[in-house]
Amino acid sequence: WIRDHTKYPEVAKENGITGKVYVQFVIGKDGAVTNVKVMRSVDPYLDAEALRVIKAMPKWSPGEQRGKPVK
């Protein structure tokens, strides 16, 4: 899903900027992606695109503890 929805920023392409952006996030009780943060930055344009894509992800299946959904 991430690969299909990522649009590499034109500014980064033109300037030859590449690399991996490490992102941290939490899956809420309802499966929504929350608390999205860049943990290791490459470039502000790449960081912004990584955050956009992660925040746009469809809901996940939340974890469970004793049969109840948890963060």
Backbone as JSON Lines, residues from 0, in Angstrom:
{"i":0,"aa":"W","n":[0.82,-1.18,0.0],"ca":[0.0,0.0,0.0],"c":[0.87,1.26,0.0]}
{"i":1,"aa":"I","n":[1.89,1.25,0.83],"ca":[2.75,2.43,0.94],"c":[3.45,2.71,-0.4]}
{"i":2,"aa":"R","n":[4.01,1.69,-1.0],"ca":[4.71,1.87,-2.28],"c":[3.78,2.42,-3.35]}
{"i":3,"aa":"D","n":[2.54,1.93,-3.4],"ca":[1.59,2.35,-4.43],"c":[1.1,3.78,-4.24]}
{"i":4,"aa":"H","n":[1.17,4.31,-3.03],"ca":[0.62,5.64,-2.76],"c":[1.67,6.73,-2.51]}
{"i":5,"aa":"T","n":[2.94,6.36,-2.58],"ca":[4.0,7.35,-2.38],"c":[4.3,8.06,-3.69]}
{"i":6,"aa":"K","n":[4.35,9.39,-3.63],"ca":[4.7,10.21,-4.79],"c":[6.01,10.93,-4.45]}
{"i":7,"aa":"Y","n":[7.07,10.49,-5.09],"ca":[8.39,11.07,-4.79],"c":[8.38,12.55,-5.12]}
{"i":8,"aa":"P","n":[8.75,13.41,-4.19],"ca":[8.71,14.87,-4.43],"c":[9.61,15.28,-5.61]}
{"i":9,"aa":"E","n":[9.07,16.11,-6.49],"ca":[9.82,16.57,-7.67],"c":[11.11,17.3,-7.27]}
{"i":10,"aa":"V","n":[11.05,18.1,-6.21],"ca":[12.23,18.85,-5.77],"c":[13.34,17.87,-5.38]}
{"i":11,"aa":"A","n":[12.97,16.8,-4.71],"ca":[13.96,15.8,-4.31],"c":[14.54,15.09,-5.54]}
{"i":12,"aa":"K","n":[13.69,14.77,-6.51],"ca":[14.17,14.14,-7.75],"c":[15.16,15.05,-8.46]}
{"i":13,"aa":"E","n":[14.8,16.33,-8.6],"ca":[15.66,17.28,-9.32],"c":[17.01,17.46,-8.65]}
{"i":14,"aa":"N","n":[17.03,17.37,-7.32],"ca":[18.28,17.58,-6.57],"c":[18.99,16.28,-6.24]}
{"i":15,"aa":"G","n":[18.49,15.15,-6.71],"ca":[19.13,13.86,-6.48],"c":[19.11,13.41,-5.03]}
{"i":16,"aa":"I","n":[18.1,13.82,-4.29],"ca":[18.01,13.46,-2.87],"c":[17.33,12.1,-2.75]}
{"i":17,"aa":"T","n":[18.02,11.18,-2.07],"ca":[17.47,9.84,-1.84],"c":[17.75,9.44,-0.4]}
{"i":18,"aa":"G","n":[17.1,8.39,0.03],"ca":[17.34,7.86,1.37],"c":[16.08,7.3,1.96]}
{"i":19,"aa":"K","n":[16.21,6.78,3.18],"ca":[15.08,6.2,3.89],"c":[14.68,7.11,5.03]}
{"i":20,"aa":"V","n":[13.38,7.35,5.14],"ca":[12.83,8.11,6.25],"c":[12.24,7.08,7.21]}
{"i":21,"aa":"Y","n":[12.67,7.09,8.46],"ca":[12.13,6.18,9.46],"c":[11.01,6.88,10.21]}
{"i":22,"aa":"V","n":[9.85,6.22,10.25],"ca":[8.65,6.8,10.84],"c":[8.14,5.88,11.94]}
{"i":23,"aa":"Q","n":[7.66,6.49,13.02],"ca":[7.06,5.73,14.12],"c":[5.59,6.12,14.2]}
{"i":24,"aa":"F","n":[4.72,5.15,14.49],"ca":[3.3,5.45,14.65],"c":[2.67,4.42,15.56]}
{"i":25,"aa":"V","n":[1.46,4.73,16.02],"ca":[0.71,3.85,16.92],"c":[-0.6,3.5,16.24]}
{"i":26,"aa":"I","n":[-1.01,2.25,16.37],"ca":[-2.32,1.82,15.89],"c":[-3.28,1.88,17.07]}
{"i":27,"aa":"G","n":[-4.32,2.7,16.96],"ca":[-5.27,2.88,18.04],"c":[-6.21,1.69,18.2]}
{"i":28,"aa":"K","n":[-7.03,1.74,19.23],"ca":[-8.0,0.66,19.5],"c":[-8.94,0.43,18.32]}
{"i":29,"aa":"D","n":[-9.22,1.5,17.58],"ca":[-10.13,1.39,16.43],"c":[-9.4,1.03,15.14]}
{"i":30,"aa":"G","n":[-8.07,0.86,15.2],"ca":[-7.28,0.51,14.02],"c":[-6.72,1.71,13.27]}
{"i":31,"aa":"A","n":[-7.04,2.92,13.73],"ca":[-6.55,4.13,13.07],"c":[-5.07,4.38,13.39]}
{"i":32,"aa":"V","n":[-4.37,4.95,12.44],"ca":[-2.96,5.32,12.62],"c":[-2.91,6.65,13.39]}
{"i":33,"aa":"T","n":[-2.16,6.68,14.5],"ca":[-2.05,7.88,15.32],"c":[-0.59,8.12,15.72]}
{"i":34,"aa":"N","n":[-0.34,9.28,16.29],"ca":[0.99,9.63,16.83],"c":[2.12,9.39,15.82]}
{"i":35,"aa":"V","n":[1.95,9.87,14.61],"ca":[2.94,9.67,13.55],"c":[4.1,10.65,13.75]}
{"i":36,"aa":"K","n":[5.33,10.13,13.78],"ca":[6.53,10.95,13.99],"c":[7.66,10.47,13.09]}
{"i":37,"aa":"V","n":[8.44,11.41,12.59],"ca":[9.67,11.06,11.86],"c":[10.75,10.8,12.9]}
{"i":38,"aa":"M","n":[11.32,9.62,12.85],"ca":[12.37,9.25,13.81],"c":[13.77,9.51,13.24]}
{"i":39,"aa":"R","n":[13.93,9.3,11.94],"ca":[15.21,9.58,11.29],"c":[14.93,10.28,9.97]}
{"i":40,"aa":"S","n":[15.34,11.52,9.89],"ca":[15.04,12.38,8.75],"c":[16.1,12.26,7.66]}
{"i":41,"aa":"V","n":[15.67,12.53,6.44],"ca":[16.59,12.6,5.3],"c":[16.58,14.01,4.73]}
{"i":42,"aa":"D","n":[15.39,14.5,4.45],"ca":[15.18,15.81,3.82],"c":[13.75,16.24,4.15]}
{"i":43,"aa":"P","n":[13.49,17.52,4.36],"ca":[12.13,17.95,4.7],"c":[11.06,17.53,3.68]}
{"i":44,"aa":"Y","n":[11.4,17.51,2.4],"ca":[10.43,17.11,1.38],"c":[10.1,15.62,1.48]}
{"i":45,"aa":"L","n":[11.13,14.8,1.69],"ca":[10.9,13.36,1.84],"c":[10.17,13.07,3.15]}
{"i":46,"aa":"D","n":[10.52,13.79,4.2],"ca":[9.84,13.61,5.49],"c":[8.36,13.91,5.37]}
{"i":47,"aa":"A","n":[8.02,15.01,4.71],"ca":[6.63,15.41,4.55],"c":[5.84,14.36,3.76]}
{"i":48,"aa":"E","n":[6.44,13.8,2.73],"ca":[5.75,12.78,1.93],"c":[5.56,11.51,2.74]}
{"i":49,"aa":"A","n":[6.57,11.13,3.52],"ca":[6.44,9.94,4.37],"c":[5.3,10.11,5.37]}
{"i":50,"aa":"L","n":[5.22,11.27,6.0],"ca":[4.15,11.54,6.96],"c":[2.79,11.52,6.27]}
{"i":51,"aa":"R","n":[2.71,12.12,5.1],"ca":[1.43,12.15,4.37],"c":[0.93,10.74,4.07]}
{"i":52,"aa":"V","n":[1.82,9.89,3.58],"ca":[1.43,8.54,3.2],"c":[1.03,7.72,4.43]}
{"i":53,"aa":"I","n":[1.79,7.81,5.51],"ca":[1.46,7.03,6.72],"c":[0.13,7.49,7.3]}
{"i":54,"aa":"K","n":[-0.11,8.78,7.35],"ca":[-1.37,9.3,7.9],"c":[-2.57,8.92,7.03]}
{"i":55,"aa":"A","n":[-2.35,8.67,5.74],"ca":[-3.43,8.32,4.83],"c":[-3.72,6.82,4.77]}
{"i":56,"aa":"M","n":[-2.94,6.01,5.46],"ca":[-3.13,4.56,5.42],"c":[-4.52,4.15,5.89]}
{"i":57,"aa":"P","n":[-5.05,3.1,5.31],"ca":[-6.34,2.59,5.8],"c":[-6.16,2.01,7.2]}
{"i":58,"aa":"K","n":[-7.28,1.79,7.87],"ca":[-7.22,1.26,9.24],"c":[-6.6,-0.13,9.26]}
{"i":59,"aa":"W","n":[-5.9,-0.42,10.36],"ca":[-5.27,-1.71,10.6],"c":[-6.17,-2.51,11.54]}
{"i":60,"aa":"S","n":[-5.8,-3.75,11.78],"ca":[-6.45,-4.54,12.83],"c":[-5.67,-4.26,14.11]}
{"i":61,"aa":"P","n":[-6.35,-3.74,15.14],"ca":[-5.62,-3.41,16.37],"c":[-5.18,-4.68,17.11]}
{"i":62,"aa":"G","n":[-4.18,-4.51,17.96],"ca":[-3.75,-5.6,18.8],"c":[-4.82,-5.92,19.82]}
{"i":63,"aa":"E","n":[-4.76,-7.11,20.39],"ca":[-5.74,-7.49,21.4],"c":[-5.05,-8.0,22.65]}
{"i":64,"aa":"Q","n":[-5.67,-7.71,23.77],"ca":[-5.24,-8.24,25.06],"c":[-6.48,-8.74,25.77]}
{"i":65,"aa":"R","n":[-6.47,-10.0,26.15],"ca":[-7.63,-10.63,26.79],"c":[-8.91,-10.45,25.97]}
{"i":66,"aa":"G","n":[-8.75,-10.52,24.65],"ca":[-9.89,-10.44,23.76],"c":[-10.42,-9.06,23.46]}
{"i":67,"aa":"K","n":[-9.78,-8.02,24.01],"ca":[-10.23,-6.65,23.78],"c":[-9.18,-5.89,22.98]}
{"i":68,"aa":"P","n":[-9.62,-5.01,22.06],"ca":[-8.64,-4.23,21.26],"c":[-7.89,-3.23,22.14]}
{"i":69,"aa":"V","n":[-6.6,-3.09,21.87],"ca":[-5.73,-2.16,22.6],"c":[-4.87,-1.41,21.6]}
{"i":70,"aa":"K","n":[-4.28,-0.28,22.06],"ca":[-3.34,0.48,21.23],"c":[-2.14,-0.36,20.93]}
